[in-house]
Amino acid sequence: MNTALPTTLPNIDLASVFTEVTLDEQLQLNSDGSGLRLFHLQVRNNKFDYASLEDLLMNRLGHFVLSRAQIAQYEIEGNLGSIGLQASRFLRRPENQELKENALGNFMLHAFLELALGAPKLLSKIEIAEVSGTRQILCDAVHLLDQSTGSKLRANLIFGASNVVGDFGDTVDLALERAVAIAENEDAECKLVDQNILQQRFEPKTTEYLKNLLLPTAANSANYDVGFGLFLAYDLGLDPTLYQREEFPQVMEQKLKQDLRAHIGHIRDEIQNRGLGIYPFYIYTLPMNDAESDRVTITEAVL
């Protein structure tokens, strides 16, 4: 019997924080489930309200930053309530400035891959850095999308990358540049995952499942492929003073769909032109009021 990797974000209702927008067009890359999904936060006075997002971050920051092994140890010690504080302290260390700057995008990537795709976190860049002593891994996280059927184990390792920048086109191009770099170093990225798997603390059945799935032996070849998960945040680009509050939600949704229609062909073409068409892509987009400024403000509010 297959033992799925447990989620690190249990009991969270994605719909309580984000609203998904139904899209008229899709990526249509291949038949393996690739797709693009668009979400937005609640609106207040013609601006996105970040209160629920900040609450989510504050309540679950520890599950994002700390490994399962670390969390399990805090639980054994009866100190589980302090994991958020420990995560905040970790990100505030001077040597972790880059991790802190990217924390919002990486957490959102983590949340959408787990809660929207159903691919639990396997390892974060932070965890690999802590265990292996290297920060050379190119992805921001590795998630596991189980595609097993019956007794036949199969999965996609989802290598994640996030970008929080103002221009939609820029965030797409930056994310795909990351995907190209990861694909060109795919063997090294997978090797780092393999080296770190057995150093994590999982339930015994989960450990056995991961070993059989990811670690080749004389009697067992690796049973996984590689895919990409991207989180793209960008500026909405609407002046809130130009609209009545009653009309803004409809104008906003029309603008979001227009943005996607304007860029989805570019995304599809760039994936093919960059030689990435064989890989499944799971892309999650989120508009913000002022992405680069809000990224800093939200991170400081949470930490």
Secondary structure as UniProt FT lines:
FT   TURN            10..11
FT   HELIX           14..16
FT   STRAND          19..21
FT   STRAND          35..40
FT   STRAND          43..44
FT   TURN            45..46
FT   STRAND          47..48
FT   HELIX           51..65
FT   HELIX           68..76
FT   TURN            77..78
FT   HELIX           80..82
FT   HELIX           83..91
FT   HELIX           94..96
FT   HELIX           97..101
FT   HELIX           103..112
FT   HELIX           113..117
FT   STRAND          121..124
FT   HELIX           125..132
FT   STRAND          141..146
FT   TURN            150..151
FT   STRAND          155..164
FT   HELIX           168..184
FT   HELIX           186..197
FT   TURN            198..199
FT   HELIX           204..214
FT   TURN            218..219
FT   STRAND          224..235
FT   HELIX           240..242
FT   TURN            245..247
FT   HELIX           248..273
FT   TURN            274..275
FT   TURN            277..278
FT   STRAND          281..288
FT   HELIX           291..302
//
